[in-house]
Amino acid sequence: MADEIDLSSNPFVPPAGGRCAINELPSELLTHIFTLGWTPERDQQPDEEDIDDVGSDDGTYSSVSSDESVLQRKEDEHKQRRLPFNVLVSHVCARWRDVAIDNPLLWSHVRFEGPPPYDRAVTYLARAKAAPLAITVDRTDDSDVETVDSGAGIYRPRDNDPDLTIIDGIMDLIIPYVQQWRALQVMVNFYPHIHRVLEALGAADPAPLLEVLQLYHHEDTDEHIRFKHPELREQPFRLFQGVAPRLTEAALWGVHLPWSKDGSPFLTGLTELELAYHARDVRPSFYDFARILRDSPDLRALSLCLSCPAEPPSEWPSSGLPAAPPAEGTYDPDAAAPLVLPKLTDLVLAYLEPACVLALLPRLALPALASLTLDLEQEDYSALLAHLASPRSLPPPQPAPLALRGPGVAGAPTRSLLAGLTSLEISSLPASEAAVRDAYRQLEALISLTLNAGYLDSWWIDLLFPPGTGAGRPSVAGSGAEVAAGGELLLPRLEMLKTTGVDGMRMHELVEARAGRGRPVRTVLMNEEDDVMTEDEEWLRTHVERFEFFEGSDDEDVSDSEFGEVLSDDGDGEWEDEDEEDDEDDDDFEDDFDGFMVHVPF
């Protein structure tokens, strides 16, 4: 008789005697496993079909009985697969439910969206106990929102909470937990709603744990000179009584605060700051703007979109970013020098006039800048590119020691701010071909380039070709690619290219031409709306390490970090979203509310 095979360690064979090994795990270990399983999913917006009823806390749970039909079981299994992970594990068995409900970290991310009631959010608040809370209030995409024709066939959302009872009800629910808030994000379509939120925050207690404050007012308007609601302009209150000592990330879209030190003392020590869509009469003054930056020496990311100091540049001090007007008859050389932000790595500038940008950048010294996003339109920004490509864009060099001075000693290096960039995104930037070529020459370290060719002149793409290539295409006849000085290949370290408005044949030619010069592009991302023939797609997939389509915004006129989901081929011909975020451990809050900036509302 042949020896029997020992199946006792086979995971596909149930243990003898009805023993369930996983039930022998200590509750503490099971709690940790649940937390790890919830971490990648916790920030994702739930689908509308997700179960709203997370169940009662009386020990009952949902399950599938053995006598139900196969079809019913399959339907219930499909329904359970749509459940958020934290709810799913609480519906497996009585013990798992007890462990899950008793784990506050599974319930500390609370969302209010759609119309009331908000039973699910209330349940989460109760289960989170004393855990730090990340709260999202989204009043921008309600299922019952109406639209109204505002003229010329343009339909805008109609306010479905005109008496503010819904937003008041939400604030009444969350304000008692203000001392537990770790992050607050509020998104609305109408300014009276966000003003009511500000009033509630002005009456709230201090927020000792608050790290992230993101207030977004998305109302579509063409009025950027005068604030549309003058009766709501003044704010005779201080948010959190002025106390939010741990605040490091602030995003204010169409939302103004009392910008002074007394009005908003918590705008200090920031690591990420986003100011966007402020009418000129509610923007921070030059000195308040300068003070916020000076009080945030660890700032890593700065985004300015249609928002800058309120005064025209002609009224700014002659140099520097002083935080206060100088006393009469005095001169402070430190205040007159460019403000050094030694840790700033990411800068976004959008919808700013050339005069503002050209007055602001020389007042900033950004030695660590690695990523730059520009979305500037309607005027010529050649002078801006010239500044960025010149040594003037860097902090003035320290004087050489006396022993190294004298005839024959080399002067300051010809590096520029562009020379240190590894990532550049251009959504719109009118500029001459010569200015673009000079800027490209400085981008010797650039690895990643994003271009919206639909809003750019042709030479932004033409100049990426090696000299003497691509000339057969009418779009590059007489272009800089043919006459690049010295036969140089611009952007020699370019590895990732993301484009909108470039067809598949053009991308094929560009990738092939750069590979022929020994400088291959390794990653290509193309807008799914662009014209890409099957043969070009197949060639690209074969000749680059990674080729994907991404879903862009309606007009692709802002940072792709704000819009656009990468789509990947799952092998069956269907395109699916690809989540490229790598979640760290549960304590890494940057994964919880990944803001920045132009980082959009999540």
C-alpha positions in Angstrom: 0.0 0.0 0.0 1.4 3.3 -1.0 2.3 5.8 1.7 -0.5 8.3 2.4 0.2 11.9 1.5 0.3 14.2 4.5 -2.1 17.0 3.8 -2.1 18.5 7.3 -0.1 21.6 6.2 -2.0 22.1 2.9 -3.7 25.5 3.2 -6.5 24.3 0.8 -7.5 21.4 3.1 -9.7 22.4 6.1 -8.2 21.4 9.5 -9.7 18.3 11.0 -12.4 18.6 13.7 -13.7 21.9 12.4 -10.7 23.8 13.9 -10.3 27.3 12.4 -6.7 28.4 12.8 -7.3 32.1 12.2 -9.6 32.2 15.2 -6.5 31.3 17.3 -4.8 34.6 16.5 -4.7 37.0 19.4 -7.1 39.9 19.0 -4.2 42.4 19.0 -2.7 40.7 16.0 -6.0 40.6 14.2 -6.5 44.3 14.9 -3.1 45.0 13.3 -3.9 42.9 10.2 -7.2 44.8 9.8 -5.5 48.1 10.1 -2.9 47.1 7.4 -5.7 45.9 5.1 -7.6 49.2 5.5 -4.7 51.5 5.0 -4.5 51.4 1.2 -8.3 51.9 0.8 -9.1 54.4 3.5 -8.6 57.6 1.4 -10.5 56.4 -1.6 -13.9 57.9 -2.3 -16.5 55.2 -1.8 -18.8 54.2 -4.6 -22.4 55.3 -4.5 -23.4 51.6 -4.4 -21.4 50.9 -1.3 -23.5 49.9 1.7 -24.6 52.9 3.7 -25.7 50.8 6.6 -22.6 49.7 8.3 -24.6 47.6 10.7 -25.6 47.8 14.3 -23.2 47.5 17.2 -25.3 45.0 19.0 -23.4 42.0 17.9 -25.4 41.2 14.7 -23.7 41.0 11.4 -24.6 40.1 7.8 -23.8 36.6 6.5 -25.1 34.1 3.9 -27.0 31.1 5.3 -26.3 27.7 3.9 -29.9 27.2 2.8 -30.0 30.2 0.5 -30.0 29.7 -3.3 -26.7 29.7 -5.2 -27.8 32.8 -7.1 -28.6 34.7 -3.9 -25.2 33.8 -2.4 -23.5 35.0 -5.5 -25.4 38.3 -5.4 -24.6 38.7 -1.7 -20.9 37.9 -2.4 -20.8 40.6 -5.2 -22.5 43.0 -2.8 -19.9 42.3 -0.1 -17.1 42.8 -2.5 -18.3 46.4 -2.9 -18.1 46.9 0.8 -15.3 49.1 2.1 -12.6 46.9 3.7 -13.3 48.1 7.2 -17.0 47.3 6.9 -16.3 44.0 5.1 -14.2 42.5 7.9 -16.9 43.5 10.4 -19.4 41.4 8.5 -17.5 38.1 8.5 -18.3 36.6 11.9 -19.1 37.7 15.4 -15.5 37.7 16.6 -14.2 39.7 13.7 -17.0 42.2 14.1 -16.1 42.7 17.7 -12.4 43.2 16.9 -13.2 45.5 13.9 -15.6 47.7 15.8 -13.3 48.0 18.7 -10.4 49.3 16.4 -10.8 53.1 16.2 -8.3 53.4 13.4 -10.8 51.6 11.0 -13.3 54.4 11.5 -11.3 57.6 11.9 -11.7 58.7 8.3 -15.2 60.2 8.1 -16.9 61.5 5.0 -20.0 63.7 4.7 -21.2 63.7 1.1 -24.5 63.8 -0.7 -27.8 64.7 1.0 -28.6 63.9 4.6 -29.1 61.9 6.7 -25.5 61.0 7.5 -26.0 57.9 9.6 -22.8 56.2 8.3 -20.7 59.2 9.2 -22.3 59.4 12.7 -21.5 55.7 13.2 -17.9 56.2 12.2 -17.5 59.1 14.6 -18.8 57.0 17.5 -16.6 54.0 16.6 -13.5 56.2 16.2 -13.6 56.9 19.9 -10.7 59.2 20.8 -8.6 58.5 17.7 -7.4 61.5 15.6 -10.0 62.2 12.9 -9.6 62.9 9.2 -12.9 64.6 8.1 -14.1 65.3 4.6 -17.2 67.4 3.9 -18.2 67.3 0.2 -21.1 69.4 -0.8 -20.1 69.7 -4.5 -21.6 66.7 -6.1 -25.0 65.9 -4.5 -27.2 63.5 -6.3 -30.1 65.9 -5.9 -28.3 69.0 -7.2 -30.2 71.0 -9.8 -28.9 73.1 -12.6 -30.0 76.5 -13.9 -29.4 78.1 -17.3 -27.3 81.2 -16.5 -27.5 82.4 -20.1 -25.8 81.5 -23.4 -26.6 77.8 -22.8 -24.3 77.6 -19.8 -25.7 75.5 -17.0 -24.5 76.1 -13.4 -25.4 74.2 -10.3 -28.4 75.6 -8.3 -27.9 76.0 -4.6 -29.9 73.1 -3.0 -29.1 74.3 0.5 -30.1 78.0 0.4 -31.0 78.2 4.0 -27.7 76.5 5.0 -29.5 73.9 7.1 -27.5 71.0 5.7 -24.1 72.6 6.1 -25.1 73.8 9.6 -26.2 70.2 10.5 -22.8 68.8 9.4 -20.9 71.4 11.4 -23.0 70.7 14.4 -22.0 67.0 14.2 -18.3 67.5 13.8 -17.5 70.6 15.9 -17.7 68.7 19.2 -14.8 66.5 18.0 -12.6 69.5 17.0 -9.9 68.5 19.6 -9.5 65.2 17.7 -9.3 66.6 14.2 -6.1 65.7 12.5 -7.3 66.8 9.0 -10.3 68.8 7.8 -11.3 69.1 4.1 -14.4 71.0 3.1 -15.5 71.3 -0.6 -18.5 73.5 -1.6 -19.9 75.1 -4.7 -21.3 78.3 -3.1 -19.5 80.8 -1.0 -22.2 81.3 1.6 -21.7 77.6 2.5 -18.0 78.0 3.1 -18.6 81.2 5.0 -20.9 79.3 7.4 -18.1 76.8 7.8 -15.7 79.6 8.7 -18.2 81.0 11.2 -18.4 77.6 12.8 -14.6 77.2 13.0 -14.4 80.7 14.4 -16.7 79.7 17.3 -14.9 76.3 17.8 -12.4 75.4 20.5 -8.7 75.2 19.7 -7.6 72.4 17.4 -4.5 71.0 19.1 -4.0 68.0 16.7 -4.9 69.7 13.4 -2.2 69.1 10.7 -4.2 69.6 7.5 -6.7 72.3 6.7 -8.1 72.3 3.1 -11.0 74.6 2.3 -12.2 74.6 -1.4 -14.9 76.9 -2.9 -15.4 75.7 -6.4 -17.9 78.2 -7.7 -17.4 79.0 -11.4 -17.0 82.7 -11.9 -15.3 85.1 -14.2 -15.1 87.8 -11.5 -11.6 87.9 -10.1 -11.3 91.6 -9.3 -13.9 92.2 -6.7 -15.2 89.7 -4.1 -18.8 88.7 -5.1 -20.2 88.7 -1.6 -19.1 92.0 0.0 -21.4 91.5 3.0 -19.4 88.3 3.8 -16.0 89.8 3.2 -15.1 90.7 6.8 -14.5 87.9 9.3 -14.7 89.2 12.8 -13.4 85.9 14.3 -10.3 83.7 14.5 -10.5 80.1 13.4 -9.9 77.7 16.4 -9.4 80.8 18.6 -6.1 81.2 16.7 -4.8 77.9 18.1 -3.7 75.1 15.7 -0.1 74.5 16.7 0.5 71.5 14.6 -0.9 72.8 11.3 1.6 72.2 8.5 -0.6 71.9 5.3 -3.1 74.6 4.2 -5.1 74.8 1.0 -7.4 77.8 0.4 -9.3 77.8 -2.9 -11.6 80.8 -3.2 -11.5 81.1 0.6 -9.9 84.0 2.3 -9.0 84.5 5.9 -7.9 87.4 8.0 -4.4 87.2 6.7 -2.6 89.2 9.5 -0.6 87.6 12.2 -3.3 88.4 14.7 -6.1 87.2 12.5 -4.6 83.8 11.5 -1.6 83.1 13.8 -1.7 79.4 12.8 -0.4 80.2 9.3 3.1 79.6 10.4 5.5 76.7 10.3 3.8 75.3 7.1 5.3 72.7 4.9 2.7 72.9 2.2 0.7 76.0 1.1 -1.8 76.4 -1.7 -3.5 79.7 -2.4 -6.0 79.7 -5.3 -8.7 81.7 -7.0 -8.8 84.8 -4.7 -10.4 88.0 -5.9 -7.9 90.8 -5.7 -9.6 92.6 -2.9 -9.4 89.6 -0.5 -5.9 88.5 -1.3 -3.2 88.8 1.4 -1.3 92.1 1.4 2.3 91.9 0.3 3.6 92.1 3.8 1.2 89.4 5.1 2.1 87.1 2.2 5.8 87.7 2.9 5.3 87.0 6.6 3.5 83.7 6.0 6.5 82.5 3.9 9.1 83.9 6.3 7.4 82.1 9.2 7.5 78.8 7.2 11.2 78.1 6.7 10.4 74.4 6.2 8.0 75.0 3.4 8.3 72.1 0.8 5.5 72.9 -1.6 4.0 76.2 -2.7 1.1 76.6 -5.2 -0.2 80.0 -6.3 -3.1 79.9 -8.8 -4.7 83.2 -9.6 -3.6 84.3 -6.1 -0.7 86.5 -5.1 -0.1 89.7 -3.1 -3.1 92.1 -3.4 -1.1 95.2 -4.4 0.2 95.6 -8.0 3.9 94.8 -8.3 4.7 98.5 -8.8 3.7 99.1 -5.2 5.8 96.4 -3.7 9.1 97.2 -2.0 12.0 97.7 -4.3 13.5 94.4 -3.4 13.2 91.4 -1.1 10.2 90.0 0.8 10.1 92.0 4.0 7.4 91.0 6.4 6.8 94.6 7.5 7.4 98.0 6.1 10.8 99.4 7.1 10.9 102.1 9.7 11.5 105.5 8.2 15.2 106.2 7.5 16.3 102.6 8.1 17.5 99.9 5.8 17.5 96.1 6.6 19.8 94.3 4.2 18.3 90.9 5.2 14.8 92.0 4.4 16.0 93.5 1.1 17.7 90.2 0.0 15.8 87.4 -1.6 13.9 85.2 0.8 15.6 81.8 1.0 13.2 78.8 1.2 15.9 76.1 1.7 13.5 73.1 1.6 11.1 74.1 -1.1 11.1 71.3 -3.7 7.7 71.8 -5.5 6.4 75.1 -7.0 3.2 75.6 -9.0 2.4 78.9 -10.7 -0.9 79.2 -12.6 -3.0 82.1 -14.1 -0.6 84.8 -12.9 0.2 87.9 -14.9 3.8 88.2 -16.2 4.4 91.3 -14.0 3.5 89.4 -10.9 5.6 86.4 -11.7 8.6 88.4 -12.8 8.4 90.5 -9.6 7.9 87.6 -7.3 10.5 85.0 -8.4 13.6 87.3 -8.1 12.5 87.8 -4.4 12.7 84.1 -3.7 15.8 81.9 -3.5 14.9 78.2 -4.0 18.1 76.2 -3.9 16.3 72.8 -3.5 13.6 73.2 -6.1 13.2 70.0 -8.1 9.6 70.2 -9.5 8.1 73.1 -11.3 4.6 73.4 -12.8 3.6 76.4 -15.0 0.2 77.1 -16.3 0.4 80.7 -17.6 -1.5 82.0 -20.6 -2.6 84.9 -22.8 0.7 86.9 -22.7 4.3 86.3 -23.7 6.4 84.8 -20.9 9.7 84.7 -22.7 11.1 87.0 -20.1 10.1 84.5 -17.4 11.9 81.7 -19.1 15.0 83.9 -19.6 15.0 84.6 -15.8 14.6 80.9 -14.9 17.4 80.0 -17.3 19.8 82.6 -16.0 22.1 82.6 -12.9 19.9 85.4 -11.5 17.3 82.8 -10.6 19.6 81.3 -8.0 20.7 82.8 -4.6 23.8 85.0 -4.9 26.9 82.9 -4.4 28.9 83.3 -1.2 32.0 85.5 -1.6 35.1 83.4 -2.3 37.8 83.3 0.4 40.4 86.0 0.0 43.0 83.4 -0.9 41.0 82.4 -3.9 40.3 85.9 -5.3 42.3 87.6 -8.0 43.0 87.4 -11.7 42.4 84.1 -13.3 39.9 82.8 -10.7 36.7 81.5 -12.2 33.6 83.5 -11.5 30.2 82.3 -10.5 28.9 79.2 -12.2 26.4 79.6 -15.1 23.9 77.3 -13.4 20.2 78.4 -13.1 17.1 77.4 -11.3 16.2 75.2 -14.2 19.4 73.3 -14.0 18.4 71.6 -10.8 14.9 70.5 -11.9 14.1 66.8 -12.2 10.4 67.3 -13.1 8.8 70.0 -15.3 5.2 70.4 -16.2 4.0 73.0 -18.7 0.3 73.3 -19.3 0.4 76.7 -21.0 3.3 79.1 -21.5 3.4 81.4 -24.5 7.1 82.0 -25.3 9.4 82.4 -28.2 11.3 79.5 -29.7 14.6 81.0 -28.7 13.4 81.3 -25.1 12.2 77.7 -25.0 15.5 76.5 -26.5 17.6 78.4 -23.9 15.4 77.0 -21.2 15.8 73.4 -22.5 19.5 73.8 -22.6 19.5 74.4 -18.8 17.4 71.3 -18.1 20.4 68.9 -18.0 19.1 67.0 -15.0 15.4 66.8 -16.0 14.0 63.3 -15.9 10.2 63.9 -16.2 8.5 66.3 -18.6 4.7 66.9 -19.0 3.5 69.0 -21.9 0.0 70.0 -23.0 0.8 70.5 -26.6 -2.8 71.7 -27.3 -1.9 74.9 -25.5 1.7 75.2 -26.5 3.6 76.3 -29.6 4.9 73.5 -31.7 8.6 74.0 -30.8 8.0 72.7 -27.3 7.8 69.3 -28.9 10.0 70.0 -31.9 13.0 70.9 -29.8 12.9 67.4 -28.1 14.1 65.8 -31.4 17.8 65.3 -32.0 19.2 67.8 -34.6 18.4 66.8 -38.2 15.6 64.4 -37.3 11.9 64.8 -37.6 12.3 67.4 -40.4 10.2 65.3 -42.8 7.1 66.3 -40.9 5.5 69.6 -41.9 5.0 70.5 -38.2 8.8 70.8 -37.7 9.9 72.4 -40.9 12.3 75.1 -40.0 12.1 74.3 -36.3 14.7 74.5 -33.7 15.3 70.8 -33.9 17.0 71.4 -37.2 19.2 74.2 -36.0 20.0 73.4 -32.4 23.3 74.9 -31.8 26.3 72.6 -31.9 24.1 69.6 -32.8 23.2 69.2 -29.1 20.5 66.9 -27.9 18.4 68.8 -25.4 17.2 67.3 -22.1 19.8 64.5 -22.3 18.5 62.7 -19.1 14.8 62.7 -20.1 13.2 59.4 -19.2 9.5 60.1 -18.7 7.3 62.0 -21.2 3.7 62.7 -20.6 1.7 64.5 -23.3 -1.7 65.8 -24.3 -2.2 66.9 -27.9 0.5 64.7 -29.5 -0.5 62.0 -31.9 0.8 58.5 -31.9 2.9 58.8 -35.0 4.7 61.9 -33.7 5.4 60.2 -30.4 6.7 57.1 -32.3 9.1 59.3 -34.3 10.3 61.2 -31.2 11.0 58.1 -29.1 12.7 56.4 -32.0 14.9 59.4 -32.7 16.0 59.9 -29.1 16.7 56.1 -28.8 18.9 56.4 -31.9 21.0 59.0 -30.1 21.4 56.7 -27.1 19.1 58.7 -24.9 15.9 56.6 -24.9 12.6 57.7 -23.3 11.7 54.9 -20.9 8.1 55.9 -20.0 5.5 57.4 -22.2 2.1 58.5 -21.0 -0.4 59.8 -23.6 -3.9 61.3 -23.2 -6.5 58.7 -24.2 -8.3 61.3 -26.3 -5.3 61.7 -28.6 -5.1 60.0 -32.0 -2.9 56.9 -31.6 -3.0 54.3 -34.4 -2.8 50.7 -33.4 0.6 50.2 -35.1 2.1 53.2 -33.3 0.7 51.9 -30.0 2.1 48.5 -30.5 5.5 49.9 -31.5 5.6 52.1 -28.4 4.7 49.3 -26.1 7.5 47.3 -27.6 10.2 50.0 -27.4 9.6 51.7 -24.1 9.6 50.2 -20.6 6.2 51.6 -19.8 3.5 52.9 -22.1 0.0 53.9 -20.8 -2.9 56.1 -21.5 -4.3 58.5 -18.9 -7.7 60.1 -18.6 -7.3 63.9 -18.6 -9.5 66.7 -17.5 -12.1 68.3 -19.7 -9.6 71.0 -21.0 -6.3 69.8 -19.6 -5.4 73.3 -18.6 -4.0 72.7 -15.1 -1.5 70.5 -13.5 -1.7 66.8 -14.2 -1.0 66.3 -10.5 -4.5 67.7 -10.0 -6.2 65.9 -12.8 -5.8 62.7 -14.7 -5.9 59.0 -13.8 -3.4 56.7 -15.3 -5.0 53.8 -17.1 -3.3 50.5 -17.7 -4.1 47.6 -19.9 -5.1 44.6 -17.7 -4.4 42.2 -20.5 -8.0 41.5 -21.6 -8.3 44.7 -23.7 -10.1 46.6 -21.0 -8.6 49.8 -19.4 -8.6 50.0 -15.7 -7.4 52.6 -13.2 -3.9 52.0 -11.9 -3.3 53.1 -8.3 0.4 54.1 -8.2 0.4 55.5 -4.7 2.5 53.5 -2.3 0.9 53.6 1.1 3.4 53.5 4.0 2.5 52.5 7.5 -0.6 53.8 9.3 1.3 56.6 11.1 2.4 58.3 7.9 -0.3 60.9 7.6 1.0 62.2 4.3 -0.7 59.1 2.8 -3.9 59.9 4.6 -4.5 63.3 3.0 -2.1 63.4 0.1 -2.7 67.0 -0.7 -0.6 68.7 -2.6 -1.4 70.7 -4.2 -2.3 71.5 -7.2 -3.2 68.4 -5.6 -6.8 68.3 -5.8 -9.5 67.5 -3.6 -9.7 63.9 -3.0 
